[in-house]
């Protein structure tokens, strides 16, 4: 049936078109890289952010105004508050919540007595979103690590006669 206009019915030489698949070794390497990246995110970024926020739980309390909103979880929010008689503008740490708060919103913060620029939302001093993200990225890293291990076992069994 020449010229029927069917797309993808057959390739050159009458062969059926197939979807492209990742070679097994490439899939294994990709899975291992994802496991390492997610593990690094959890261990090197989110767990230290969680500990940092928890360390501010006993810090001084202040009422602050959100002066720059955005992705607070990525550490892009800024707050302004009074500390020791001067106005301070501090960035909230990575893993902070409150991304839905509009600019101008009043929030409670805790800050280090010796360094007012080190501040976190009072609601986040229990670990906040950093604890959740550390658990999620760590779990995903373990999932990809397990997937890589399963792929390695399957490949080893396929090579046996």
N, C-alpha and C positions, 0 to 999 in steps of 0.2 A: 504494500500500500504506500506507494511513493507519494510524497506531498500531502500527507494527512495532517501535518502540522502538529503532531504530538511531540511535545518537548520532553526530552529525557527518557524516551522509550528505549532507545538503544544508542550506543556510542559508535565510534568508527569501527567498521568491519562487522557490524551486527551484534557487538557485545553489549550487554546491559550495563547501564551506568550505575556505579556504586558510590556510596558516600565515602569521603576520605576518612581514613582512620589513622589515629596516632600509632606509630610503631610501639611495640611493647616496651622497649628500652626507653624511648622518649617519655612514655606515660609514667614509667617508674621514676625517672629523673625528675619530671615535673612534679610528681607527687611528693618526692623527697624535698625538693626545693620549697614547695608550699608548706610542708611540715616544719622545715627549718625557719622560714620567714614568720610563720604564725607563732612558733615557739619563742623566737627572738622578740616578737612584739609583746608577748605575754611576760617573759622573764626580764627583758631589758627596758621596757617602757611602762607597761601597765602596773606591774607589781611595785616598782619604785614610786610611781605616781600615787598608788594606794597608800603606801607607807608614809609618803610625804604628807598627804591629806590627813592621815591619822595622827601624825605628829603635831598638827595644828589644833587638835581637839582641845587642848588645854591652853591655847593661845588667848590673847586678848580679843574681846568681842567688840564689834563696831557695826553700826548701821551704814550700809554702803548703797551707792546708786550705780546701776549698771550703765556704763558710758559707751561700751561697744559690745553689741550682741553679735551672735553668729554661731559658729560651731564651738560651743563651750567644751565639748568632749575632746576636741583637738587643741584646746588651750588658746582659743582666739577671742575669749571674752575679757573685758577689762571692767574694773570697778573703781569708784572713787569714794574715799572715806576720810574721816578725820582721825589722825593718830598723833598723840602727844602735841596737840595744838597746831598741826600742819596738815595740809591736804595732800593725800597720797593717791596716786593712780597706779593700781597693781593689776597684773594679768592673772587671771584664774588659771590654775594648773591643768595640765592634760588630765582628762577623765572627769572633769567637772560636769555637773548637771545644770539644768536651768536654761537650756537653749531656747525654750519657748518664751522666756521672759523678754519683754520689749525693752528697748533703750529707755532709761529713766525709771525702771522698776527699782523698788527699794528691797534690798536683800540683806540678811545678816551674814557677816563674814567673821572669820577668826584669823588673826595674823600673829606672826612671831613678834614678841616684844622687842627684840633687838634688831629686827629687820621688817618694818611694816610692808615692804614690797612683797614679802612672802605671805600670801593670803589665800584663803580658800573659803568657799561658801560654807556656812555653818552646817547646812544639811549634808554636805559631802565629807565632813570630817570623820565619818565612820568608814570611809573608803570610797563611797559614792559609786559612780558609773565605772571608775577604774577597776574596782573589784569585779564587777560584772563582765567588763571587757577582758580582763585577765583570765577569768574562768572560761569565757567563750572562745577566746583565741587559743588558750591552752588545750581545751577540748577539741577544737578543730585541728590543732597540730597533732594531737594523739590519733585522731581519726585518719589523717593523711599518712601518718607514720604506720598505722596498722594496715592501711590500704597498700602502702609500699611493700610492707612485709608480705602481705598476701600475694601481691603480684610477683614478688621474688620467689615465693614457694611454688606458685603455678608455673613460672618459667623453668624452675629447676626440675619439676616433675615432667614437663613437656620434653626436656632434653634427654631424659632417661630412655633407653631402648625398650 
